[in-house]
Amino acid sequence: MRLRLTNVILVITVQTALAAALSWFIGHDVLGIPAPVFAPSATVGTNVAAIGQRVRRTVQTLVGVVIGILIGDALLYTVGPGPVQPARGGSTVQAY
């Protein structure tokens, strides 16, 4: 019983790691994003939420993440990033 549980956990861990690496690769090398941190985070969150769920629930979660990203990007495009921006090349914040 424990060996089976360990195998299941190992498979889920490897799948999640590969999915996160693939999403980082797509964000970085295909889309040209310098530090695509959100892509692997969303991937891991979706995989964790999908554990023990049916395919329909997993697809619903994935669609929800995609819609959230699209809405965030649309707001950023239409409203703008706001008056406070991270400084270039540093960790401090500067206002415009």
C-alpha positions as CSV (number, residue, x, y, z in Angstrom):
1,M,0.0,0.0,0.0
2,R,2.8,2.5,0.9
3,L,4.8,1.5,-2.1
4,R,1.8,2.3,-4.4
5,L,1.2,5.6,-2.6
6,T,4.9,6.5,-3.0
7,N,4.7,5.6,-6.7
8,V,1.6,7.8,-7.2
9,I,3.3,10.7,-5.4
10,L,6.4,10.2,-7.5
11,V,4.5,10.2,-10.8
12,I,2.6,13.4,-9.8
13,T,5.8,15.1,-8.8
14,V,7.6,14.3,-12.0
15,Q,4.5,15.3,-14.1
16,T,4.3,18.6,-12.2
17,A,8.0,19.3,-12.6
18,L,8.0,18.6,-16.3
19,A,4.9,20.7,-16.8
20,A,6.5,23.6,-14.9
21,A,9.7,23.3,-16.9
22,L,7.8,23.2,-20.2
23,S,5.8,26.3,-19.3
24,W,9.0,28.1,-18.3
25,F,10.6,27.1,-21.6
26,I,7.6,28.3,-23.6
27,G,7.5,31.6,-21.7
28,H,11.2,32.2,-21.9
29,D,12.4,30.7,-25.2
30,V,9.2,30.9,-27.3
31,L,7.5,34.0,-26.1
32,G,10.7,35.8,-25.1
33,I,9.7,36.7,-21.5
34,P,13.0,37.3,-19.6
35,A,11.8,35.8,-16.3
36,P,8.5,33.9,-16.7
37,V,7.8,33.2,-13.1
38,F,4.0,33.1,-13.3
39,A,3.8,30.4,-15.9
40,P,5.4,27.6,-13.8
41,S,3.5,28.9,-10.7
42,A,0.2,28.6,-12.5
43,T,1.1,25.2,-13.8
44,V,2.0,23.9,-10.4
45,G,-1.2,25.4,-8.9
46,T,-3.3,23.8,-11.6
47,N,-1.7,20.4,-11.1
48,V,-2.1,20.5,-7.4
49,A,-5.7,21.6,-7.7
50,A,-6.3,18.7,-10.1
51,I,-5.1,15.9,-7.8
52,G,-8.0,13.6,-7.1
53,Q,-10.3,15.6,-9.4
54,R,-12.0,14.5,-12.5
55,V,-10.9,15.7,-15.9
56,R,-13.8,18.2,-16.1
57,R,-12.7,19.9,-12.9
58,T,-9.1,20.1,-14.1
59,V,-10.2,21.7,-17.4
60,Q,-12.4,24.1,-15.5
61,T,-9.4,25.2,-13.3
62,L,-7.2,25.5,-16.4
63,V,-9.7,27.6,-18.2
64,G,-10.2,29.8,-15.1
65,V,-6.5,30.4,-14.9
66,V,-6.3,31.3,-18.6
67,I,-9.3,33.7,-18.3
68,G,-7.7,35.3,-15.3
69,I,-4.5,35.9,-17.1
70,L,-6.3,37.3,-20.2
71,I,-8.3,39.7,-18.0
72,G,-5.2,40.8,-16.1
73,D,-3.4,41.5,-19.4
74,A,-6.4,43.3,-20.8
75,L,-6.5,45.5,-17.8
76,L,-2.8,46.2,-17.9
77,Y,-3.1,47.1,-21.6
78,T,-6.1,49.4,-21.2
79,V,-5.5,51.0,-17.8
80,G,-1.8,50.8,-17.7
81,P,0.6,49.6,-15.1
82,G,-0.1,52.4,-12.7
83,P,2.1,55.2,-11.2
84,V,4.5,52.9,-9.3
85,Q,6.9,50.8,-11.3
86,P,9.8,48.6,-10.4
87,A,13.1,50.3,-11.2
88,R,15.0,48.9,-14.1
89,G,17.8,46.5,-13.1
90,G,17.1,46.8,-9.3
91,S,14.7,45.8,-6.6
92,T,13.7,49.3,-5.6
93,V,10.5,51.0,-6.7
94,Q,10.3,54.3,-8.5
95,A,7.2,56.5,-9.2
96,Y,6.6,58.2,-12.6
